[in-house]
Amino acid sequence: MKPPAHHLLLAACAVFLLLCAAAPGVADAATCDATQLTPCAGAIIGNAPPTAACCSRMKEQQPCLCTYARDPNLQRYVSSPNGKKTMAACRVPVPSC
């Protein structure tokens, strides 16, 4: 079953926002890169279960989640119900920033 077109559009917009928001100089630019979480777009934007790639990247980016939660362009994804469900499914603690 194909996902509805609006889900694909939302996922594409989320990826675009992640690419635009991942500016160097925010936290540790060498390790914090929000674009690394693009495999999680389907889980955070839609209701897809997180993939193994998503969980792997989520665990790698865990130290950066508070930085992302403070970023006005990213905070809605980190603190959203689907964002929290994705973290729980990946066994990544929800940050308390």
Jmol script that loads the backbone (N, CA, C; Angstrom):
load data "model"
ATOM      1  N   MET A   1       0.839  -1.177   0.000  1.00  0.00           N
ATOM      2  CA  MET A   1       0.000   0.000   0.000  1.00  0.00           C
ATOM      3  C   MET A   1       0.886   1.242   0.000  1.00  0.00           C
ATOM      4  N   LYS A   2       0.640   2.116  -0.921  1.00  0.00           N
ATOM      5  CA  LYS A   2       1.427   3.341  -1.031  1.00  0.00           C
ATOM      6  C   LYS A   2       0.980   4.344   0.028  1.00  0.00           C
ATOM      7  N   PRO A   3       1.942   5.095   0.621  1.00  0.00           N
ATOM      8  CA  PRO A   3       1.538   6.142   1.562  1.00  0.00           C
ATOM      9  C   PRO A   3       0.868   7.277   0.798  1.00  0.00           C
ATOM     10  N   PRO A   4      -0.074   7.960   1.461  1.00  0.00           N
ATOM     11  CA  PRO A   4      -0.726   9.089   0.796  1.00  0.00           C
ATOM     12  C   PRO A   4       0.299  10.143   0.383  1.00  0.00           C
ATOM     13  N   ALA A   5      -0.020  10.847  -0.683  1.00  0.00           N
ATOM     14  CA  ALA A   5       0.907  11.840  -1.223  1.00  0.00           C
ATOM     15  C   ALA A   5       1.246  12.912  -0.213  1.00  0.00           C
ATOM     16  N   HIS A   6       0.287  13.290   0.645  1.00  0.00           N
ATOM     17  CA  HIS A   6       0.589  14.339   1.616  1.00  0.00           C
ATOM     18  C   HIS A   6       1.602  13.866   2.658  1.00  0.00           C
ATOM     19  N   HIS A   7       1.654  12.567   2.939  1.00  0.00           N
ATOM     20  CA  HIS A   7       2.680  12.064   3.868  1.00  0.00           C
ATOM     21  C   HIS A   7       4.064  12.184   3.243  1.00  0.00           C
ATOM     22  N   LEU A   8       4.145  11.868   1.953  1.00  0.00           N
ATOM     23  CA  LEU A   8       5.425  11.987   1.262  1.00  0.00           C
ATOM     24  C   LEU A   8       5.869  13.440   1.199  1.00  0.00           C
ATOM     25  N   LEU A   9       4.921  14.337   0.968  1.00  0.00           N
ATOM     26  CA  LEU A   9       5.237  15.766   0.927  1.00  0.00           C
ATOM     27  C   LEU A   9       5.724  16.247   2.294  1.00  0.00           C
ATOM     28  N   LEU A  10       5.046  15.807   3.355  1.00  0.00           N
ATOM     29  CA  LEU A  10       5.472  16.192   4.702  1.00  0.00           C
ATOM     30  C   LEU A  10       6.870  15.654   5.015  1.00  0.00           C
ATOM     31  N   ALA A  11       7.124  14.410   4.631  1.00  0.00           N
ATOM     32  CA  ALA A  11       8.451  13.831   4.869  1.00  0.00           C
ATOM     33  C   ALA A  11       9.520  14.598   4.089  1.00  0.00           C
ATOM     34  N   ALA A  12       9.211  14.958   2.850  1.00  0.00           N
ATOM     35  CA  ALA A  12      10.169  15.724   2.048  1.00  0.00           C
ATOM     36  C   ALA A  12      10.423  17.089   2.672  1.00  0.00           C
ATOM     37  N   CYS A  13       9.375  17.722   3.184  1.00  0.00           N
ATOM     38  CA  CYS A  13       9.543  19.029   3.849  1.00  0.00           C
ATOM     39  C   CYS A  13      10.394  18.889   5.108  1.00  0.00           C
ATOM     40  N   ALA A  14      10.171  17.810   5.852  1.00  0.00           N
ATOM     41  CA  ALA A  14      10.951  17.594   7.073  1.00  0.00           C
ATOM     42  C   ALA A  14      12.424  17.403   6.743  1.00  0.00           C
ATOM     43  N   VAL A  15      12.696  16.634   5.720  1.00  0.00           N
ATOM     44  CA  VAL A  15      14.089  16.416   5.304  1.00  0.00           C
ATOM     45  C   VAL A  15      14.709  17.750   4.889  1.00  0.00           C
ATOM     46  N   PHE A  16      13.960  18.554   4.139  1.00  0.00           N
ATOM     47  CA  PHE A  16      14.445  19.860   3.718  1.00  0.00           C
ATOM     48  C   PHE A  16      14.752  20.736   4.933  1.00  0.00           C
ATOM     49  N   LEU A  17      13.840  20.749   5.915  1.00  0.00           N
ATOM     50  CA  LEU A  17      14.073  21.549   7.121  1.00  0.00           C
ATOM     51  C   LEU A  17      15.304  21.070   7.876  1.00  0.00           C
ATOM     52  N   LEU A  18      15.466  19.759   7.958  1.00  0.00           N
ATOM     53  CA  LEU A  18      16.641  19.223   8.640  1.00  0.00           C
ATOM     54  C   LEU A  18      17.922  19.640   7.933  1.00  0.00           C
ATOM     55  N   LEU A  19      17.895  19.607   6.608  1.00  0.00           N
ATOM     56  CA  LEU A  19      19.077  20.005   5.849  1.00  0.00           C
ATOM     57  C   LEU A  19      19.387  21.486   6.051  1.00  0.00           C
ATOM     58  N   CYS A  20      18.352  22.311   6.074  1.00  0.00           N
ATOM     59  CA  CYS A  20      18.548  23.757   6.240  1.00  0.00           C
ATOM     60  C   CYS A  20      18.962  24.118   7.660  1.00  0.00           C
ATOM     61  N   ALA A  21      18.449  23.379   8.629  1.00  0.00           N
ATOM     62  CA  ALA A  21      18.679  23.739  10.026  1.00  0.00           C
ATOM     63  C   ALA A  21      20.023  23.242  10.556  1.00  0.00           C
ATOM     64  N   ALA A  22      20.635  22.310   9.890  1.00  0.00           N
ATOM     65  CA  ALA A  22      21.879  21.732  10.381  1.00  0.00           C
ATOM     66  C   ALA A  22      23.045  22.645  10.046  1.00  0.00           C
ATOM     67  N   ALA A  23      23.108  23.751  10.710  1.00  0.00           N
ATOM     68  CA  ALA A  23      24.169  24.727  10.455  1.00  0.00           C
ATOM     69  C   ALA A  23      25.360  24.452  11.369  1.00  0.00           C
ATOM     70  N   PRO A  24      26.578  24.574  10.858  1.00  0.00           N
ATOM     71  CA  PRO A  24      27.749  24.416  11.702  1.00  0.00           C
ATOM     72  C   PRO A  24      27.766  25.484  12.786  1.00  0.00           C
ATOM     73  N   GLY A  25      28.370  25.125  13.909  1.00  0.00           N
ATOM     74  CA  GLY A  25      28.476  26.075  15.000  1.00  0.00           C
ATOM     75  C   GLY A  25      27.400  25.882  16.052  1.00  0.00           C
ATOM     76  N   VAL A  26      26.433  25.022  15.792  1.00  0.00           N
ATOM     77  CA  VAL A  26      25.418  24.706  16.780  1.00  0.00           C
ATOM     78  C   VAL A  26      25.907  23.476  17.515  1.00  0.00           C
ATOM     79  N   ALA A  27      26.112  23.615  18.824  1.00  0.00           N
ATOM     80  CA  ALA A  27      26.694  22.556  19.649  1.00  0.00           C
ATOM     81  C   ALA A  27      28.033  22.143  19.039  1.00  0.00           C
ATOM     82  N   ASP A  28      28.267  20.856  18.924  1.00  0.00           N
ATOM     83  CA  ASP A  28      29.522  20.381  18.352  1.00  0.00           C
ATOM     84  C   ASP A  28      29.263  19.983  16.906  1.00  0.00           C
ATOM     85  N   ALA A  29      29.633  20.835  15.978  1.00  0.00           N
ATOM     86  CA  ALA A  29      29.334  20.623  14.564  1.00  0.00           C
ATOM     87  C   ALA A  29      29.958  19.333  14.034  1.00  0.00           C
ATOM     88  N   ALA A  30      31.031  18.861  14.680  1.00  0.00           N
ATOM     89  CA  ALA A  30      31.688  17.650  14.210  1.00  0.00           C
ATOM     90  C   ALA A  30      30.821  16.419  14.457  1.00  0.00           C
ATOM     91  N   THR A  31      29.981  16.440  15.503  1.00  0.00           N
ATOM     92  CA  THR A  31      29.177  15.265  15.819  1.00  0.00           C
ATOM     93  C   THR A  31      27.678  15.519  15.694  1.00  0.00           C
ATOM     94  N   CYS A  32      27.208  16.725  15.913  1.00  0.00           N
ATOM     95  CA  CYS A  32      25.777  17.029  15.831  1.00  0.00           C
ATOM     96  C   CYS A  32      25.420  17.435  14.408  1.00  0.00           C
ATOM     97  N   ASP A  33      24.653  16.583  13.765  1.00  0.00           N
ATOM     98  CA  ASP A  33      24.233  16.831  12.392  1.00  0.00           C
ATOM     99  C   ASP A  33      22.817  16.300  12.243  1.00  0.00           C
ATOM    100  N   ALA A  34      21.845  17.191  12.279  1.00  0.00           N
ATOM    101  CA  ALA A  34      20.439  16.797  12.227  1.00  0.00           C
ATOM    102  C   ALA A  34      20.100  16.032  10.950  1.00  0.00           C
ATOM    103  N   THR A  35      20.857  16.241   9.894  1.00  0.00           N
ATOM    104  CA  THR A  35      20.566  15.510   8.653  1.00  0.00           C
ATOM    105  C   THR A  35      20.791  14.006   8.823  1.00  0.00           C
ATOM    106  N   GLN A  36      21.543  13.632   9.849  1.00  0.00           N
ATOM    107  CA  GLN A  36      21.758  12.209  10.110  1.00  0.00           C
ATOM    108  C   GLN A  36      20.464  11.515  10.525  1.00  0.00           C
ATOM    109  N   LEU A  37      19.458  12.298  10.927  1.00  0.00           N
ATOM    110  CA  LEU A  37      18.192  11.717  11.368  1.00  0.00           C
ATOM    111  C   LEU A  37      17.164  11.598  10.239  1.00  0.00           C
ATOM    112  N   THR A  38      17.560  11.849   9.007  1.00  0.00           N
ATOM    113  CA  THR A  38      16.600  11.746   7.905  1.00  0.00           C
ATOM    114  C   THR A  38      15.995  10.345   7.754  1.00  0.00           C
ATOM    115  N   PRO A  39      16.694   9.255   8.129  1.00  0.00           N
ATOM    116  CA  PRO A  39      16.028   7.950   8.060  1.00  0.00           C
ATOM    117  C   PRO A  39      14.832   7.845   9.023  1.00  0.00           C
ATOM    118  N   CYS A  40      14.719   8.779   9.944  1.00  0.00           N
ATOM    119  CA  CYS A  40      13.619   8.761  10.916  1.00  0.00           C
ATOM    120  C   CYS A  40      12.418   9.586  10.469  1.00  0.00           C
ATOM    121  N   ALA A  41      12.495  10.226   9.314  1.00  0.00           N
ATOM    122  CA  ALA A  41      11.415  11.115   8.873  1.00  0.00           C
ATOM    123  C   ALA A  41      10.077  10.384   8.795  1.00  0.00           C
ATOM    124  N   GLY A  42      10.069   9.180   8.267  1.00  0.00           N
ATOM    125  CA  GLY A  42       8.810   8.439   8.158  1.00  0.00           C
ATOM    126  C   GLY A  42       8.196   8.116   9.493  1.00  0.00           C
ATOM    127  N   ALA A  43       9.030   7.869  10.501  1.00  0.00           N
ATOM    128  CA  ALA A  43       8.525   7.554  11.837  1.00  0.00           C
ATOM    129  C   ALA A  43       8.087   8.811  12.577  1.00  0.00           C
ATOM    130  N   ILE A  44       8.824   9.901  12.419  1.00  0.00           N
ATOM    131  CA  ILE A  44       8.519  11.123  13.163  1.00  0.00           C
ATOM    132  C   ILE A  44       7.390  11.908  12.511  1.00  0.00           C
ATOM    133  N   ILE A  45       7.398  11.964  11.183  1.00  0.00           N
ATOM    134  CA  ILE A  45       6.372  12.726  10.466  1.00  0.00           C
ATOM    135  C   ILE A  45       5.108  11.891  10.291  1.00  0.00           C
ATOM    136  N   GLY A  46       5.282  10.624   9.989  1.00  0.00           N
ATOM    137  CA  GLY A  46       4.133   9.747   9.776  1.00  0.00           C
ATOM    138  C   GLY A  46       3.982   8.787  10.939  1.00  0.00           C
ATOM    139  N   ASN A  47       3.385   7.660  10.669  1.00  0.00           N
ATOM    140  CA  ASN A  47       3.200   6.639  11.700  1.00  0.00           C
ATOM    141  C   ASN A  47       3.973   5.369  11.379  1.00  0.00           C
ATOM    142  N   ALA A  48       4.980   5.472  10.537  1.00  0.00           N
ATOM    143  CA  ALA A  48       5.772   4.294  10.189  1.00  0.00           C
ATOM    144  C   ALA A  48       6.630   3.886  11.385  1.00  0.00           C
ATOM    145  N   PRO A  49       6.852   2.613  11.568  1.00  0.00           N
ATOM    146  CA  PRO A  49       7.775   2.206  12.634  1.00  0.00           C
ATOM    147  C   PRO A  49       9.195   2.630  12.267  1.00  0.00           C
ATOM    148  N   PRO A  50      10.003   2.959  13.260  1.00  0.00           N
ATOM    149  CA  PRO A  50      11.373   3.357  12.936  1.00  0.00           C
ATOM    150  C   PRO A  50      12.163   2.171  12.382  1.00  0.00           C
ATOM    151  N   THR A  51      12.996   2.470  11.410  1.00  0.00           N
ATOM    152  CA  THR A  51      13.839   1.442  10.802  1.00  0.00           C
ATOM    153  C   THR A  51      15.086   1.229  11.658  1.00  0.00           C
ATOM    154  N   ALA A  52      15.809   0.182  11.351  1.00  0.00           N
ATOM    155  CA  ALA A  52      17.075  -0.069  12.042  1.00  0.00           C
ATOM    156  C   ALA A  52      18.034   1.096  11.808  1.00  0.00           C
ATOM    157  N   ALA A  53      18.043   1.634  10.582  1.00  0.00           N
ATOM    158  CA  ALA A  53      18.913   2.780  10.271  1.00  0.00           C
ATOM    159  C   ALA A  53      18.514   3.992  11.104  1.00  0.00           C
ATOM    160  N   CYS A  54      17.209   4.198  11.263  1.00  0.00           N
ATOM    161  CA  CYS A  54      16.729   5.311  12.085  1.00  0.00           C
ATOM    162  C   CYS A  54      17.230   5.161  13.518  1.00  0.00           C
ATOM    163  N   CYS A  55      17.030   3.990  14.101  1.00  0.00           N
ATOM    164  CA  CYS A  55      17.436   3.783  15.497  1.00  0.00           C
ATOM    165  C   CYS A  55      18.947   3.925  15.674  1.00  0.00           C
ATOM    166  N   SER A  56      19.697   3.431  14.717  1.00  0.00           N
ATOM    167  CA  SER A  56      21.149   3.562  14.785  1.00  0.00           C
ATOM    168  C   SER A  56      21.561   5.033  14.799  1.00  0.00           C
ATOM    169  N   ARG A  57      20.977   5.811  13.900  1.00  0.00           N
ATOM    170  CA  ARG A  57      21.297   7.237  13.827  1.00  0.00           C
ATOM    171  C   ARG A  57      20.792   7.982  15.060  1.00  0.00           C
ATOM    172  N   MET A  58      19.612   7.598  15.554  1.00  0.00           N
ATOM    173  CA  MET A  58      19.053   8.240  16.744  1.00  0.00           C
ATOM    174  C   MET A  58      19.997   8.041  17.933  1.00  0.00           C
ATOM    175  N   LYS A  59      20.540   6.844  18.055  1.00  0.00           N
ATOM    176  CA  LYS A  59      21.476   6.560  19.150  1.00  0.00           C
ATOM    177  C   LYS A  59      22.763   7.364  18.978  1.00  0.00           C
ATOM    178  N   GLU A  60      23.240   7.490  17.747  1.00  0.00           N
ATOM    179  CA  GLU A  60      24.451   8.283  17.484  1.00  0.00           C
ATOM    180  C   GLU A  60      24.228   9.756  17.818  1.00  0.00           C
ATOM    181  N   GLN A  61      23.033  10.261  17.521  1.00  0.00           N
ATOM    182  CA  GLN A  61      22.731  11.679  17.705  1.00  0.00           C
ATOM    183  C   GLN A  61      22.134  11.985  19.083  1.00  0.00           C
ATOM    184  N   GLN A  62      21.996  10.991  19.942  1.00  0.00           N
ATOM    185  CA  GLN A  62      21.396  11.185  21.269  1.00  0.00           C
ATOM    186  C   GLN A  62      22.011  12.340  22.052  1.00  0.00           C
ATOM    187  N   PRO A  63      23.340  12.516  22.064  1.00  0.00           N
ATOM    188  CA  PRO A  63      23.912  13.644  22.810  1.00  0.00           C
ATOM    189  C   PRO A  63      23.482  15.010  22.262  1.00  0.00           C
ATOM    190  N   CYS A  64      22.958  15.038  21.060  1.00  0.00           N
ATOM    191  CA  CYS A  64      22.589  16.292  20.403  1.00  0.00           C
ATOM    192  C   CYS A  64      21.105  16.621  20.521  1.00  0.00           C
ATOM    193  N   LEU A  65      20.314  15.722  21.070  1.00  0.00           N
ATOM    194  CA  LEU A  65      18.866  15.910  21.059  1.00  0.00           C
ATOM    195  C   LEU A  65      18.427  17.172  21.790  1.00  0.00           C
ATOM    196  N   CYS A  66      19.104  17.553  22.858  1.00  0.00           N
ATOM    197  CA  CYS A  66      18.739  18.808  23.543  1.00  0.00           C
ATOM    198  C   CYS A  66      19.038  20.016  22.660  1.00  0.00           C
ATOM    199  N   THR A  67      20.121  19.947  21.918  1.00  0.00           N
ATOM    200  CA  THR A  67      20.433  21.031  20.982  1.00  0.00           C
ATOM    201  C   THR A  67      19.326  21.144  19.946  1.00  0.00           C
ATOM    202  N   TYR A  68      18.887  20.006  19.426  1.00  0.00           N
ATOM    203  CA  TYR A  68      17.815  20.014  18.438  1.00  0.00           C
ATOM    204  C   TYR A  68      16.500  20.486  19.060  1.00  0.00           C
ATOM    205  N   ALA A  69      16.261  20.107  20.321  1.00  0.00           N
ATOM    206  CA  ALA A  69      15.021  20.504  21.002  1.00  0.00           C
ATOM    207  C   ALA A  69      14.971  22.014  21.222  1.00  0.00           C
ATOM    208  N   ARG A  70      16.124  22.663  21.306  1.00  0.00           N
ATOM    209  CA  ARG A  70      16.171  24.121  21.495  1.00  0.00           C
ATOM    210  C   ARG A  70      16.122  24.880  20.176  1.00  0.00           C
ATOM    211  N   ASP A  71      16.335  24.179  19.075  1.00  0.00           N
ATOM    212  CA  ASP A  71      16.338  24.807  17.757  1.00  0.00           C
ATOM    213  C   ASP A  71      14.899  25.017  17.301  1.00  0.00           C
ATOM    214  N   PRO A  72      14.494  26.261  17.031  1.00  0.00           N
ATOM    215  CA  PRO A  72      13.107  26.516  16.628  1.00  0.00           C
ATOM    216  C   PRO A  72      12.674  25.746  15.385  1.00  0.00           C
ATOM    217  N   ASN A  73      13.606  25.407  14.516  1.00  0.00           N
ATOM    218  CA  ASN A  73      13.267  24.656  13.301  1.00  0.00           C
ATOM    219  C   ASN A  73      13.112  23.161  13.541  1.00  0.00           C
ATOM    220  N   LEU A  74      13.670  22.662  14.637  1.00  0.00           N
ATOM    221  CA  LEU A  74      13.664  21.225  14.883  1.00  0.00           C
ATOM    222  C   LEU A  74      12.851  20.799  16.097  1.00  0.00           C
ATOM    223  N   GLN A  75      12.582  21.724  17.014  1.00  0.00           N
ATOM    224  CA  GLN A  75      11.980  21.339  18.285  1.00  0.00           C
ATOM    225  C   GLN A  75      10.638  20.623  18.122  1.00  0.00           C
ATOM    226  N   ARG A  76       9.859  21.005  17.116  1.00  0.00           N
ATOM    227  CA  ARG A  76       8.551  20.349  16.937  1.00  0.00           C
ATOM    228  C   ARG A  76       8.712  18.868  16.622  1.00  0.00           C
ATOM    229  N   TYR A  77       9.819  18.471  16.026  1.00  0.00           N
ATOM    230  CA  TYR A  77      10.026  17.064  15.705  1.00  0.00           C
ATOM    231  C   TYR A  77      10.520  16.290  16.923  1.00  0.00           C
ATOM    232  N   VAL A  78      11.413  16.902  17.690  1.00  0.00           N
ATOM    233  CA  VAL A  78      11.965  16.236  18.876  1.00  0.00           C
ATOM    234  C   VAL A  78      10.895  16.056  19.943  1.00  0.00           C
ATOM    235  N   SER A  79      10.064  17.081  20.127  1.00  0.00           N
ATOM    236  CA  SER A  79       9.091  17.041  21.218  1.00  0.00           C
ATOM    237  C   SER A  79       7.711  16.553  20.787  1.00  0.00           C
ATOM    238  N   SER A  80       7.547  16.172  19.529  1.00  0.00           N
ATOM    239  CA  SER A  80       6.247  15.698  19.060  1.00  0.00           C
ATOM    240  C   SER A  80       5.943  14.312  19.627  1.00  0.00           C
ATOM    241  N   PRO A  81       4.665  13.950  19.680  1.00  0.00           N
ATOM    242  CA  PRO A  81       4.324  12.595  20.134  1.00  0.00           C
ATOM    243  C   PRO A  81       5.008  11.505  19.302  1.00  0.00           C
ATOM    244  N   ASN A  82       5.059  11.685  17.976  1.00  0.00           N
ATOM    245  CA  ASN A  82       5.730  10.683  17.139  1.00  0.00           C
ATOM    246  C   ASN A  82       7.235  10.685  17.358  1.00  0.00           C
ATOM    247  N   GLY A  83       7.817  11.851  17.637  1.00  0.00           N
ATOM    248  CA  GLY A  83       9.240  11.915  17.958  1.00  0.00           C
ATOM    249  C   GLY A  83       9.537  11.137  19.227  1.00  0.00           C
ATOM    250  N   LYS A  84       8.690  11.301  20.226  1.00  0.00           N
ATOM    251  CA  LYS A  84       8.880  10.580  21.496  1.00  0.00           C
ATOM    252  C   LYS A  84       8.647   9.081  21.312  1.00  0.00           C
ATOM    253  N   LYS A  85       7.640   8.716  20.487  1.00  0.00           N
ATOM    254  CA  LYS A  85       7.404   7.297  20.216  1.00  0.00           C
ATOM    255  C   LYS A  85       8.599   6.683  19.496  1.00  0.00           C
ATOM    256  N   THR A  86       9.188   7.441  18.581  1.00  0.00           N
ATOM    257  CA  THR A  86      10.352   6.938  17.849  1.00  0.00           C
ATOM    258  C   THR A  86      11.519   6.723  18.800  1.00  0.00           C
ATOM    259  N   MET A  87      11.762   7.695  19.688  1.00  0.00           N
ATOM    260  CA  MET A  87      12.847   7.526  20.665  1.00  0.00           C
ATOM    261  C   MET A  87      12.594   6.306  21.545  1.00  0.00           C
ATOM    262  N   ALA A  88      11.351   6.140  22.016  1.00  0.00           N
ATOM    263  CA  ALA A  88      11.025   4.997  22.871  1.00  0.00           C
ATOM    264  C   ALA A  88      11.238   3.681  22.126  1.00  0.00           C
ATOM    265  N   ALA A  89      10.798   3.614  20.870  1.00  0.00           N
ATOM    266  CA  ALA A  89      10.962   2.394  20.085  1.00  0.00           C
ATOM    267  C   ALA A  89      12.438   2.082  19.845  1.00  0.00           C
ATOM    268  N   CYS A  90      13.242   3.125  19.749  1.00  0.00           N
ATOM    269  CA  CYS A  90      14.687   2.955  19.528  1.00  0.00           C
ATOM    270  C   CYS A  90      15.463   2.820  20.832  1.00  0.00           C
ATOM    271  N   ARG A  91      14.754   2.865  21.951  1.00  0.00           N
ATOM    272  CA  ARG A  91      15.370   2.782  23.285  1.00  0.00           C
ATOM    273  C   ARG A  91      16.367   3.914  23.517  1.00  0.00           C
ATOM    274  N   VAL A  92      15.966   5.100  23.067  1.00  0.00           N
ATOM    275  CA  VAL A  92      16.753   6.321  23.301  1.00  0.00           C
ATOM    276  C   VAL A  92      15.946   7.162  24.272  1.00  0.00           C
ATOM    277  N   PRO A  93      16.511   7.502  25.422  1.00  0.00           N
ATOM    278  CA  PRO A  93      15.746   8.283  26.402  1.00  0.00           C
ATOM    279  C   PRO A  93      15.323   9.642  25.834  1.00  0.00           C
ATOM    280  N   VAL A  94      14.090  10.020  26.129  1.00  0.00           N
ATOM    281  CA  VAL A  94      13.606  11.348  25.747  1.00  0.00           C
ATOM    282  C   VAL A  94      14.404  12.357  26.573  1.00  0.00           C
ATOM    283  N   PRO A  95      15.021  13.341  25.925  1.00  0.00           N
ATOM    284  CA  PRO A  95      15.857  14.279  26.677  1.00  0.00           C
ATOM    285  C   PRO A  95      15.026  15.167  27.605  1.00  0.00           C
ATOM    286  N   SER A  96      15.584  15.427  28.772  1.00  0.00           N
ATOM    287  CA  SER A  96      14.970  16.419  29.675  1.00  0.00           C
ATOM    288  C   SER A  96      15.941  17.591  29.725  1.00  0.00           C
ATOM    289  N   CYS A  97      15.693  18.552  28.871  1.00  0.00           N
ATOM    290  CA  CYS A  97      16.630  19.658  28.670  1.00  0.00           C
ATOM    291  C   CYS A  97      16.283  20.825  29.576  1.00  0.00           C
TER     292      CYS A  97
END
end "model"
wireframe off; spacefill off
backbone 0.3
color backbone group
